[in-house]
Amino acid sequence: MSIPKNDARDLRLVTAGQGISLVGDSITQLTLPIIAVDLLGADSLGTGLLGAASTIAYLVIGLQAGVWVDRYPRKRILLAADLVRIVLLLGIPLLYLVNLLTLPLLIAIEVGLGAATVFFQIAWPAYLPRLASGPTLVRINARLSVLGEGAGFVGPGIAGTLISLVSAPVTLVADAFSFVLSYASIAAIRTPEPPAPARSTHTVMHDLREGVRALWSRPRLRLVTLEAVNGNIAFSLMLGQSIIFQRLDLGFSPALIGAVSSAGFLGGLVGALIAPRAVARIGFGRLLFITTILFGLDEFIQPLAAFVAPEFAAPLVLANFFFGGFFLLLYVVPITTFRQLAVPDRVLGRVMSVNRALTWGLGATLGYALGGVLANATDRPTALIVGAALQLFVPIVIFGRARIWRWRTIEESAAADERAAAAA
């Protein structure tokens, strides 16, 4: 494959199209649970199942998607994923207007949206190196990361305002329009893709096994992947119950719920910006250990809001989301870099798909469902406390036994894993 030309026009299209689409994503993440609770009468189990529907595709097709993305034109996959999301999102307000929208149907639509997102999220990082190389690619990745956190900051506020003005189902039209712009920006890219690879003589299962071996033969990568499964169980348990907890137990308005989500993304933006300096000053392993402990402690703050005077509930939840986003991105940024350095480019796509299938497909789906079952069996504050306990104590045990604080730098840790894989 030839070196990308770093076409400035194409890269501007990437930035503009995906920046707007990311805002739309954050609008939908807030709007769908509010539709379920306010209009369809969903209880805790219903919101948990709705959350699980958004990630179950990672478990069902996430592994195969990584292989297919390596075999077919990636631009075509991206365009198809955007088209599917446009149609499904527009279907929700249409079904609502004709009085046909039900909770099971909304969950089914969420499964379809999740499947399209799986293909987009796996194909997108594999497509970008075909548009840019070297320092330009690094800058584009950094720019999109900042846009993602910025979109998460402004999107929930926009969603809360639109829900108050035009209703939740109609608000989804804004997200559908964001995917229209994403589709148009990708379609307008001029940089040609390399010819499609020759038809593989290997089976999908053969290629998948290679990706699994590449991950499992690296002990440090294996360790952080196992903790990521636990982390996504706990985090998704919290996410699946947060909006219904804030809406019904605390009485928050949609606008205030949007502000809470925005606070989380604002904290994440700050965390992402200072993460490189924090790794350099504190050390890779120490930073991972410290941030997991602080993040776990922070997760106890939200359920505490159920037991204090009403005037203190909003400040507590806002603080919980801001610091949660901050500690989460302090952890995620170095872990993402470590994963990219520890795995050869040839199998990186498949390792990413294995990672997502385990962490999002298994971990997040289980977390959403577990949260719904626990909240229905006990109450929502109890479910949130269980999630916080998992978030705090499991990594203390896993990382403590591995003495993760001895991992000095990302580069040394990646090199150690590469040596272990070669020996295996």
N, C-alpha and C positions, 0 to 999 in steps of 0.2 A: 504494500500500500504506500502511495506517495505521501510525503509530508504535507499536512494541511497548509493552506495558503493564509490562514488567519484573516479571511475576508472580513473587513471592518463592517460592511453592510450586513452580512450574515450574522455576525456576532451582536450587532445592535438588535437585530430581529430576535435573537435568542433571549437577550436581556429583557426587551420590552414584552415579548409574548409570554415568557415564563413568569416574569414579575407580576403581570396582571392575573395569570392563571393561579398563582400561589395565593393571591388575595381571595380569589373565588373559592379555593380549597378551604380556607379558614372560615369563610362564610357558611359553607355547607356543614362543616364540622360542628358549628353551633346551631344551625337552623334545623337539621334533621331531628336531633333529640327534642327540641322544643315542639316541633310538629307532632312527634310521638306522644309527648306528655300533655300538651295543651289541647290538641285537636283529636287525638286518637285514644286518649285515656290510658296510655301506657303506664304500667307500674315499674318497680325496680327490675323485675325479671325481663320485662319488655325492652327497657332501655339497655339492659345488659346484652340481650340477644341482638339488638340493633347494632351495638358496638361490635359484637362478635361477627356479625354479617359483613362488616367493613374489612375484616382481616382474614376471614376464613379462606379466601382465595389464595393467600400466601401458603397455606397449608396444603390445599388441594392441587394447585397448579404452579406454585412458586418455583419448585425445583425444575419442572419441565420448561417453564418460561425462560430460564437462563440458557438452556440448550437451544431453544427455538430462536432466541435473540441472536445467538452466535451463528445461526444457519441462514437467516433471511435478512433482507434489507431493513435496516433499523428505522429509517425514516418512514417507511410504509407502516411499520408496526406502531410508531408514535401517532401517525395520522389516524389509523384505525381506532386506537385507544381513545383519542380525543372525540372522534365521531360517536362512539358508543356512549361516552359520558354526556355529550350534548343531548342525545336522544333520551337517555334515561332521566336526566335532570329535568328536561322540559316535560317529561311524562308525569312527574309528580304534581305540579300545579294543574295540569289538564285533568288528571284523575280526581283531584280535589274539587275542581269546579263542577264536574259532572257527578259529584257525590259517590265516587267509586273507590276512593282511597281508604285502605284499611291498614292496620298495623302489620299483618302478615305480608301484604303486598309491598308496603314500604320496606320491610326487611328484605324481601326478595329483590327489590330494586337496588338496595344497598349492596347485596351480594354481587350484582352485575357491575355496579360502580367499582367495587373492590377488585373484581377480576380485571377490568380495564386498567385500573391503577397499577396493579401488579405488573402488567406488561409495560406500561409507561415508565414506572420507576426502575425497572431493570434495564430497559432499552435506552433510557435517557443518558445515564452516565457512560454507557458504551458508545453512544452516538457522538457525544461531544468531542472526543479525541479525533473524530473525522472532520471537525470544523476548525480546530485550533491545536497548537502544539506548544511545547516549552513553557516559558513564562506566561504567555498569553492564556494557555489553558489553565494555569494556576490562578490567574487573575479572574477568569470567567467563573471558575468553581467558587472562589471566594466571594465574588459579586453575587452569585446565585444563593449562596448560603446566607449572606446578609439580607438579600431580598426576601428569602424565606422567613427569617425572623421578623423582618419589618412588616411583611404581609400578615403574619400571625398577630402582630401588634395592632394593625389598623383594621384587619378583616372582621374580628368579632365586634368591634365598635360599630362598623358599618352594618353588620348583620343585625345587631340589636336595634339600631335606629330604623332600618328598613322593616323589620318585623313589627315594630310599633306603628309604622306609617302605613304599610301595605299588606300585612299579614305574612306569616312564615312561608307558606307555599309559594307565593308570588316572589318572595325574596330569592328563591332558587333560580329564577330567570337570570338574575345578575351573575350567578356562578356559571350557568349555561353559556352566557355571553362571553365570559372569560375564557371558556374552552374554545369558543368560536375564534377568538383572537389568537389563542395558542395554535389552533389548527392552521389559521391563515399565516401566522409567522413561520411555522415549520414548512408549510407548502411553498413559501416564497424563498426559502434558502436555495442558493444557486450552487454551492459547493457540491460537486458530484460525489456520490458514494463509490467505493471500489466495487468491482464486479462481485456478484454473489459468489460465495465459495462453492467449490465443486460439491456435489451431493456426498454427504458423509457416508462412509462405509461402516461407521460405528452405530450401534443402537443408542437410543436416548439413555437407556440405563447404563451403558458403558461410560458415556460422558458424565453422567451424574455421579457414578462411583468415583470417577477421577476427582470431581469437585469435593466430594465428601472426604476422600483420603487427604486431599490437599489441606483441608481445614483440620481434620482430626490428628494428623501427624505433627501438627505444630502445637506444643503443649500450652504456650501462653495464649495463643489465639483460641485454643479449645477452652481454656479457663474463662476468658472474658466472654466467650459465646455462651457458656453455661450460665454465667451470672446474668447475661443479657436476657436469657429465657426467663429467669426468676424476676429480673427487673421489669420485663414487659408484662408478666403476670400481675405483679403488684401495681404497676403504673396504669395498666388498662382497667384493673379493678377500680382504681380511683377515678379514672376518666369516665368510665361507664356509669358511675353513680354520682359524679359531681354535679352535673347539671340538674338532675332530678332532686338531689339533696338541696342545692341552692334554691331551686324553684319552689319546692313544696315544703321542705323543712324550715328553710330560712326566709322564704318569702321574697327572694330577690326578683326584680323585674328583668325582662330580657336585656334591657340596656345595661343593667348592673352586671348581669352574667357575662355580657360581652366585654365589659371593662375588666372583669376578673381574668378572662382568657387573654385579653390584651396585656395585662400585667405579667402573665407568665411568659409571653413572647418577648416583652421588653426585657425581663430578666435574662431570657435566653440570648437576646441580642448582646447584652452587656457581657455575659459569660463567654460567648463566641469571640468577642473582640479581645478579651484579655487572656483567653486560653493559651495562646502561644507563649506569652510572657510568663504565665503561671507555670507551665511545663518547664521552662528554662530555669526558673527560680526555685521551684519546689522539687522538681524531679518527677518523672513519668509515673512510677509506681506509687510514690507518696501521694501525688495529686489524685490518682484513682481511688486510693484507700480513703483519703480525707473527704473527697466529694461524695462518695457513696454513703459514708456515715452521716454527713451533714444533710444530704438529700433525704435519707431515711428519717432523721429527726424532724425535718421540716414537714414531712407528710402527716405527722400527728397534729399539726396546727388546724387543718380544715375541720376534722370532726370535733375539735375543741369548741368550734363556733356554735355547736348545738347546745352547749352547756353554759354559755355566758349571756349577759344582758344583750338584747337585740342590737343596741347601738354599737357593740363591739364586734358583731359577727362579720360585717363587711370588711373592716380593717384586717381582721385575722385572716380571712380567706384571700384578700388581696395580697397580704404578705406571704401567705403560703404559696400562691402561684408565682409571685415575683421571684422569691428565693428558690423555689423549685425549678423554674426555668433557668435561673442563673447556675445552680449547681449541676443541673442536667447537661447543659452545653459545655461547662467546664470539663465534664467527663467525656461527652460524645466527641468533641473535636479531636482530642489526642487519640482516642480509640479508633476513630475513622482513619486517621493518618497511619496509625500502627497497622491496621488491617491492610491498607493499600501497599505498605512497604513490605509486609511479611509474606505476601502472596505474589507469585509471578503473574505477569500480565496475561499469559496464555490461559490461566485458569481463574483469573480474578472474577469474571462474570459468573462462573458457576459457584465459586465460593460465596459471592454475594447472594446468589439465589438460595444456597443452602442456609446461609446465615439468616436471611429474611424468612425462609420457611420455618426455621426453628424459633426465631425470636418473635416474629409477627404472626406467622401462621399458627404455631403451637402456643407460644407464650401469651400473646395479646388476645387471641381468641379464647383461650382458657380463662384469662383474667377477666374479660368482659362477662363471660358466662358465670364464672364463680362469684363475681360481684353481685349479679342479679339474684342468684340462688341464696347467697348469704344475707343480702338485704331483705329479701322476702321472708327468710326464715327467722331473722332477728330484727334488725333495723338498719338504716343506712349509716348512721355513725359507727355502729359496730363493724360493718363491712369495711368502712374506710380505715378503721383502726387495724383490722387484720391486714389490709394492704400495706399500711405503714410499717407494721411489724415485719412482714416479709421483706420490705424494701430496706429495712435497717439491719436485721439480724442475720439473714442468709449471706449477704456479702461479707459481713464481719467474719463469719466462719470460713467461707470459701477463700477469700483473699488473705485472711489471717493464716490459714494453714499453708498457703503458698508463699507467705512472707512477701507479698507483692511490693512492699515498700523498698525492696532491694533492687527493683528494676530501675536503673538510673535514667536512661534516655529511651526515646521511641526507637531510634536507630539501633541501639545495642539490643533491645528486646526483639526487634524484627530479625536482626542477624542471628540471635540465639535460636529463634524458632526455625530459621532457614537451615541452620546447622543440624538441628534435631530432625527436621524433615528429610534432609539428605542422608543422615545416618539411618533413619527408618527405611 
